[in-house]
Amino acid sequence: MIDAPAGDIDRLRRPLRLGHVLVTLEDLLIVTWRVPEAELRRHLPNALQPVIDAGACLVSAVAFRNRALRPAVAGFPRMRSSQMNVRAYVRAPRSGEPGSVFFLGLYVSRAWIAGMSSWLFGVPFQYLPLEVAARDEGHGVEWHARSPDDHLTIHAREADADVDTHTLDLLTNPHTAYFLDRRGVLRRWSIWHRPQAVRTMAVQQARVECMRDFTVSRPLPALYVRSVDYEVYLPPRAAS
């Protein structure tokens, strides 16, 4: 078990307001690949520059279960779903600092949540009936995610691995998320989360349909978080 560094996110918490969302993410797994810079740049808006690590860019598939997704002020209704985002790690347009991601794909297991997110906030969620499951029977965590249409199959088992503090901070602590809305406009939102206890995992199988656009080799050790509370500061704003 590793305590993830707090990084810059620790000072970015905001007072909760109308539009903000609270959610607990459960059985979260971050599976990361190194991607050639030229290939990733073809998928990034001109305003965003990728983070380069060991001569390559990093792209992660992040899958988890949402529990008690709810408006921050009212506290209800409370919604559940499974979700996956595919994200590239990028630098902030003005400062050039790392700590941001660009969503290459956003997927949720409930069609009505995908539709509502698009209608209310312009967030391009796609419906994907994925299932996320994890179990720990005393010999380490075993984690699975799959969808019936074969767009997604991931299997990972807990295993010791060395992950340096810089990479751990980059992968677990993005505080700003960028995306292109339905009109192709670059927008962003920010988040805050509580400290995370991370376990390293060996990826046994990983098939993510939208990663087929990239030349990748074996993924890095995956990172697993049993549960973490998030605050999401919506609505999205125009990128600046």
N, C-alpha and C positions, 0 to 999 in steps of 0.2 A: 504494500500500500504506500502510495506517495501522496504527500500533501502538495497540491498544485500551487505554484506561486500566485500571489494575489495580483501582481503586475499593476498596470495603470487602472484597471477596472475598479480597484478598491476605493478610489476617490471620486468615482463618477456616479454615485447613487443620487437620485433626484427625489424631491417630494412627489408623492403620488397624486395624479390629477386625472380628470375625466379623459378617457381614451387610453390610459395606460392599462396594461394587462399583467396579471400574475399567473404563474404556472409552475408546477413542479415537474421536472423532467426525470423520468425513471428509466433505468437500464439503458443509459446513453452510451453509445459506442462511436468512437472517432476512428475511421479507417482512412489512412493517408498514403498518397502516392507522390513520387517525384515526377514532374511533367516538364518536358522541354519548354523553355521560355517562349520560343517562336510559336509553338502550338497553342499555348495558353493565351498569348497576346491576341490571337485571332478571335478569341471569345470575350475579351475584355473591352469595355468602353474606352475611348481615347483618354478620358479624364483619370483613369485608374492605372497605376503602375504596380506590377506584381512584386511581392517579396521574393528575393532570390536567396536560396539556402543551398549551400554546397553545389553551386552551379546550376541549380534547377529551381523551378517553382513547385509549390505544394498545393495539392487539391485533395480535399477530404470529403468522404461520404459520412454524414453524421445522422444516425438513426436512433430513435428513442420513443418512449411512450409519454404522451402528455397526460398528466393527472390534474384535475381541478383547474383547468384553464378557465379564467374568469376575469371580468372587468375589475380593475383594482378598487374603484370607489364603491360600486354597488355590491360586489362580492358574489354575484350570481347573474345569470345561470352558470353552473359549473359543467364543463364539457371534457370529454375524454377522446383521445384519438392516438393513433400512431403516426409518426412523422419522419421524414428524411429530408435533409438538405444536402446539396452538393455544392461545396464552397471553395473558392480560391482565396488565398491570403494576399491582401493588397495593402498599399500604403495610402494614407489619407491624402486627398488631392492638394490641400494647402500646405500642411506641415511636412509631408513626406514620411511621417512616422508610421511604423507598423501598428497592428492592433485592429485592423478592419478586415472584413471579408466581402467578397462579391458572390452572390448566389447564382450559380450556373443552373440550378434546378431546385424547385421547392415542391414537395410531395406530401400529401396527407391522406389518411385512410378513410375519411368521410367526405363524400362528394359535396354535401351541403356546407361544410366548413370551407372547402376550397372555393365554392361559389360566393359565400359570404365575405371571405377575405378579399376576393377580387372586387366585389361590388362596393364594400365599405372603404377599402384602403388601396385598391389597385395592385395588390400583391398577387403575382401570377402563380398561385398554388395550382398544382395539377392533382387530380384524383388518382391515387394509387392504392389499391387495397392491400397494403403491406401489414404484416404481423411481426411484432418484436417480442422475443421471449428470452429469458435468462434464468438459469438455475445454479445454485451453489449447494452441492451435496457434501461439502467438507473437503473436497479435493481441488477446489478452485472453481471459478465461474465458467460456465459454458453458455455461449450467447449465439442466438440465431435471429436472422431476419429474412423474410421471404415474401414474395408476392406471387399469386397464382398464375400470372401471365409471363413469368420468367424474366421480368424486367429487373428483379432484385433477388439475389441470393447471397447472404453473408453468413459465415460460420466462424467463430473465434473461440479460443480457449485461453484461460488465464495461464500466463507464463512469465517468468522473470525476464526483464530486458532493461538495458541501460537507455535512458532517455535524458538528454542534457536539459538543463533548466531553461535555456533559450527556446528550444523546440517545444518544451512542455508549456511554457508561457504563451508562445505563438498559437499553439493548437487549441488550448483550453480557455484562453482569455480574450477573444475578440470582443470589443465593446461597441463597434459600429458595423452595421450590415448594409451593404448597397445592393440594389437590384434594379432591373429595368422594368417599368410598369407596362401595362397593356398597350400604351401608346409609344413605348420605346424611350420614355423619359427616365433618366437616372435619378433614383430617389434613395433615401436612407432612413434607418431608424437606429436607435441605440438601446443598449441593454445593460443591466447590472445583475450579478448573481452572487450567491454566497460562496464561501470557500469550498473547494472540491477535494475529495479524497479519490485518488486515481489508482486504478490497477492496470498493469500492462497485460496485453493479450497477444497471442500468436494467431494470425489470421490463417485459417485452414482453407477457406474458400471465399472468394469475393467476385461476384458478378453484378455490376451496376451498369445498366444499359447506357446511360449518358456518358460513362467514362470511355466508351468505345471510340470517341472522337480523339482520344489521346494515346500516345505511345507510352506505355507504363510497364514497369517490371514488378517484382514482388513488393507489396505494400510494406511500409514501416510497421514497427510494433503498434498495434492498436491500443487505444486508451479507453478504459471503461470507468464510468461513474455510476454508482448505484442510484443516487438520488441527489438532486440539487434544485434549489428554489431560484427562479428567475423573475426579474421585473423587465417588461418590454415596454419601451416608451413610444407608443403610437399616438397619433397617426404618423405615417412616414412624412418626411420633409424632402424638398428638392435638395439634391446634392450640391455641396458648395466646397 
